[in-house]
Structure formats: C-alpha cells, structure tokens
C-alpha cells in the first residue's frame, strides 16, 4: 500500500540550488517511490544560527511504499551522499531533508515525529508546501494555509525559474 509523504529540502553550501535539484531527482529513484509534486525554489534567511548564508528550500511530495522509518533512513542516506555534516544544531549544510508528513500519520518515536514538530512555524516550509498542495492539512494543527500568517516577516522569496526551464 502506498502513501503520500511530504519532504522538506534545504541547503546553503556548495551550490545550494543544485544540491536541492539533485536531491529532488534522487527522491524519485528511491525504492517503491515516485516523485508526484515539487515546488519551486525559495530563498530564506537562516533560523537559529544566523551567521551563515541564506538557504535554498523546496518541498516535494512522493508516493511511496516505504514505511516512515525506512523513508527517513533513505533521506538520511541522500544527505550523507551530499556531504551533510551535523556539527551543531542549525549549522550550515550541503543538504537537509526533513520528513514533514506521512499521509495523516501522527506519532512521536525516538528520532521521528510526524508531522514534523516545527513545520507549521516555518514560512520556508509552508510557502512551498502550499504551492504544490494548497489544501494541505497538518494533522493535529489544521490547515497549513491558516498557519502562514503567523510566519509573516520570515524573509522567504520564491526564486525565478532559470531561463532554461522557462524556454523548455
């Protein structure tokens, strides 16, 4: 049985836009998984540790037969292949992949909480999520669109499409 999972992507090192684009392509190559939607790329100011470059963010939805833990393990493997190092909380990174939603699942286990516990507080998640699924409901929190006003002023900007994409 398959489920729609929502994944947040972010990067701010080593050509972050390319890192996010490569990771989007890799999501569709995971076993039992296909990419069904992806947002544009968004620039956002760092959160927490602010003395670092801005981030490039996106959100993707995949249809997958992978269980939540298996999907999370696959996401961590992609991060590792992109050179992700976890030196300290909110550190600069080559790639960050967050499992945001897994269908309507709600649970907390060691190392995995669904829905992602801070996704409703982050414009860099909500804006791209609403781009691809305007009717998203965050289990236990309500409509994602209703959460966006509380995130105003977070400095998130949709990037223009590259010329190659516009002319494709």
C-alpha positions as CSV (number, residue, x, y, z in Angstrom):
1,X,0.0,0.0,0.0
2,X,1.4,3.4,-0.9
3,X,1.1,6.7,0.9
4,X,1.8,10.4,0.0
5,X,4.8,11.7,2.0
6,X,5.9,15.3,2.1
7,X,9.6,16.1,2.3
8,X,11.2,19.5,3.0
9,X,14.5,20.2,1.3
10,X,17.1,22.8,2.1
11,X,20.7,23.7,1.5
12,X,23.1,26.6,1.9
13,X,26.5,25.3,1.0
14,X,28.2,24.0,-2.2
15,X,25.8,25.4,-4.8
16,X,22.6,25.0,-2.7
17,X,20.2,25.3,-5.7
18,X,21.9,22.4,-7.4
19,X,22.0,20.4,-4.2
20,X,18.3,20.7,-3.9
21,X,17.6,19.9,-7.5
22,X,19.8,16.8,-7.4
23,X,18.1,15.7,-4.2
24,X,14.7,16.2,-5.8
25,X,15.7,13.9,-8.7
26,X,17.1,11.3,-6.2
27,X,13.7,11.2,-4.3
28,X,12.0,9.7,-7.3
29,X,14.7,7.0,-7.5
30,X,14.1,5.6,-4.0
31,X,12.7,2.0,-3.9
32,X,8.9,1.9,-4.2
33,X,8.8,5.7,-4.5
34,X,7.9,8.2,-7.2
35,X,8.0,12.0,-7.1
36,X,4.5,13.3,-7.6
37,X,4.9,17.0,-7.0
38,X,7.7,19.5,-6.3
39,X,7.7,23.2,-5.5
40,X,9.8,25.9,-7.0
41,X,12.9,27.0,-5.2
42,X,12.7,29.5,-2.3
43,X,15.4,31.6,-0.7
44,X,15.2,32.0,3.1
45,X,17.1,33.6,5.9
46,X,18.7,31.1,8.3
47,X,16.8,30.2,11.5
48,X,18.5,29.7,14.9
49,X,22.2,30.2,14.0
50,X,22.0,33.3,11.7
51,X,25.7,33.8,10.9
52,X,25.6,31.7,7.7
53,X,24.5,32.0,4.1
54,X,20.8,32.1,3.2
55,X,19.1,28.8,2.3
56,X,17.5,27.4,-0.8
57,X,14.4,25.5,0.1
58,X,11.7,23.4,-1.6
59,X,9.0,20.9,-0.8
60,X,8.3,17.6,-2.6
61,X,5.6,15.0,-2.4
62,X,6.3,11.4,-3.1
63,X,4.1,8.4,-3.4
64,X,5.9,5.6,-1.5
65,X,5.5,2.1,-0.2
66,X,8.4,2.7,2.2
67,X,7.4,2.8,5.9
68,X,8.2,6.0,7.7
69,X,11.4,4.8,9.3
70,X,12.7,3.3,6.0
71,X,11.9,6.6,4.2
72,X,13.7,8.6,6.9
73,X,16.7,6.3,6.6
74,X,16.7,6.8,2.8
75,X,16.5,10.6,3.3
76,X,19.5,10.5,5.7
77,X,21.4,8.4,3.2
78,X,20.8,11.0,0.5
79,X,22.0,13.7,2.9
80,X,25.1,11.7,3.7
81,X,25.9,11.2,-0.1
82,X,25.7,15.0,-0.4
83,X,28.3,15.5,2.3
84,X,25.9,16.5,5.1
85,X,27.8,17.0,8.4
86,X,25.9,17.6,11.7
87,X,28.5,19.7,13.5
88,X,25.9,21.6,15.6
89,X,22.2,22.5,15.7
90,X,21.1,24.7,12.8
91,X,24.6,24.6,11.2
92,X,25.2,25.4,7.6
93,X,24.6,22.3,5.4
94,X,25.0,20.9,2.0
95,X,21.6,19.3,2.2
96,X,18.8,18.9,4.8
97,X,15.9,16.6,4.1
98,X,13.0,16.6,6.6
99,X,10.1,14.1,6.5
100,X,7.3,16.6,7.1
101,X,4.2,14.5,6.6
102,X,3.5,10.8,6.1
103,X,-0.1,10.7,5.0
104,X,-2.2,11.6,8.1
105,X,0.2,9.9,10.5
106,X,0.7,11.4,13.9
107,X,3.2,9.9,16.3
108,X,6.4,10.5,18.2
109,X,9.2,8.0,18.5
110,X,12.8,8.4,19.2
111,X,14.3,10.2,16.2
112,X,11.0,10.6,14.3
113,X,8.0,12.8,15.0
114,X,5.1,13.1,12.5
115,X,4.0,15.6,11.4
116,X,7.3,17.4,11.7
117,X,7.1,19.3,15.0
118,X,8.0,22.8,13.7
119,X,6.8,22.7,10.1
120,X,3.7,24.9,11.0
121,X,6.1,27.6,12.3
122,X,8.3,28.0,9.2
123,X,7.4,30.0,6.1
124,X,10.2,28.2,4.2
125,X,8.1,25.0,4.6
126,X,4.6,26.4,4.4
127,X,5.0,28.6,1.2
128,X,6.4,25.8,-1.0
129,X,4.0,23.3,0.5
130,X,1.0,25.5,-0.3
131,X,2.4,26.0,-3.8
132,X,2.0,22.3,-4.5
133,X,-0.9,21.4,-2.3
134,X,-3.0,24.5,-1.2
135,X,-5.4,22.3,0.7
136,X,-2.8,20.6,3.0
137,X,-4.0,19.8,6.5
138,X,-1.3,19.3,9.1
139,X,-2.6,16.6,11.4
140,X,-3.2,18.0,14.8
141,X,-2.6,21.6,13.6
142,X,-5.2,22.2,10.9
143,X,-5.0,23.8,7.5
144,X,-1.4,24.8,6.5
145,X,-2.8,28.0,4.9
146,X,-4.2,29.1,8.3
147,X,-0.7,28.8,9.8
148,X,1.0,31.0,7.3
149,X,0.0,34.5,8.7
150,X,1.9,33.7,11.9
151,X,5.0,33.3,9.8
152,X,5.0,36.7,8.2
153,X,8.2,38.5,8.2
154,X,10.4,35.4,8.0
155,X,12.0,36.6,4.7
156,X,11.2,33.8,2.2
157,X,11.2,34.6,-1.5
158,X,10.3,32.4,-4.5
159,X,13.2,32.4,-6.9
160,X,12.6,33.0,-10.6
161,X,12.8,29.9,-12.9
162,X,16.1,29.6,-14.7
163,X,16.0,30.7,-18.3
164,X,16.4,27.0,-19.5
165,X,13.3,26.0,-17.6
166,X,11.2,28.9,-18.9
167,X,12.2,28.0,-22.5
168,X,11.7,24.3,-22.1
